[in-house]
């Protein structure tokens, strides 16, 4: 039997989240920003979105690094800021976890 250990525990509740859950929230939020994709989109494996999101956290907050491709970038800085705002908002609203930092690594221009 496989025991699933939580990566993050929400204080004051018996709710536990794995890194995969937070990575999925972050990835789907990032994809809502126009002109963003992930490398190897469409390839399925056991890690899912986790391979495009690096998570580090404490009991107080988390920080993320997203690895993305940008389609036809007009302004990389503005696009990156839009990703940061969207991802932070979605994670904090859906989980209550404080997001202290979001780094965006552009791997390519699609």
C-alpha positions in Angstrom: 0.0 0.0 0.0 1.3 3.5 -0.9 1.0 6.1 1.7 0.5 9.6 0.3 2.2 12.2 2.5 1.1 15.8 2.3 3.5 18.5 1.3 1.5 21.3 2.7 -1.0 21.4 5.6 -3.5 24.2 5.9 -3.4 25.6 9.5 -6.7 25.3 11.4 -8.1 22.6 9.2 -7.6 19.0 8.4 -6.8 19.7 4.8 -3.6 18.5 3.2 -2.2 19.4 -0.2 0.4 17.7 -2.3 2.9 19.5 -4.6 1.0 18.1 -7.5 -2.2 19.9 -6.5 -0.5 23.2 -6.1 1.5 22.7 -9.4 -1.7 22.0 -11.2 -3.4 25.1 -9.9 -0.3 27.2 -10.8 0.0 25.7 -14.3 -3.7 26.1 -15.2 -3.6 29.7 -13.9 -0.5 30.4 -16.0 -2.1 28.9 -19.1 -5.0 31.4 -18.8 -2.5 34.2 -19.6 -2.5 34.8 -23.3 0.5 33.5 -25.2 1.8 31.0 -22.7 2.4 27.3 -23.2 4.5 24.6 -21.5 7.2 22.6 -23.2 6.2 19.2 -24.5 2.5 20.1 -24.2 0.3 17.1 -24.8 2.8 14.6 -23.5 1.4 12.7 -20.5 3.4 11.3 -17.7 3.1 10.6 -14.0 4.5 14.0 -13.0 2.0 16.0 -15.0 2.4 19.7 -14.5 4.9 19.2 -11.6 7.8 19.0 -14.1 7.1 22.6 -15.2 6.7 24.0 -11.6 9.3 24.0 -8.9 7.9 24.5 -5.4 9.6 25.3 -2.2 7.7 26.0 1.0 7.6 26.5 4.7 4.7 26.3 7.1 4.2 30.0 6.5 4.4 30.4 2.7 5.5 29.0 -0.6 7.6 30.2 -3.6 7.4 28.9 -7.1 9.3 28.8 -10.3 7.4 28.2 -13.5 9.1 27.1 -16.7 7.2 28.3 -19.8 7.3 29.0 -23.5 6.0 32.3 -24.8 4.2 32.6 -28.1 4.9 35.7 -30.1 6.1 37.8 -27.2 5.4 41.5 -27.5 6.6 42.3 -24.0 8.2 39.5 -22.0 8.2 41.6 -18.8 4.5 42.4 -19.0 3.7 38.7 -19.8 5.8 37.5 -16.9 4.0 40.0 -14.5 0.6 38.8 -15.7 1.6 35.2 -15.0 2.8 36.1 -11.5 -0.4 38.0 -10.7 -2.7 35.3 -12.0 -0.8 32.4 -10.4 -0.5 34.1 -7.0 -4.2 35.1 -7.0 -5.4 31.6 -7.9 -3.3 29.7 -5.4 -4.1 32.1 -2.5 -7.8 32.2 -3.3 -8.1 28.4 -3.8 -5.9 27.2 -0.9 -5.3 30.1 1.5 -1.6 29.5 1.2 0.5 32.7 1.0 2.7 32.9 -2.1 5.8 34.8 -1.3 7.6 34.7 -4.6 7.0 33.5 -8.2 9.8 33.3 -10.6 9.2 32.8 -14.4 11.8 31.1 -16.5 11.2 31.4 -20.2 12.5 28.3 -21.9 11.6 29.2 -25.4 9.7 31.3 -27.9 7.0 29.2 -29.6 
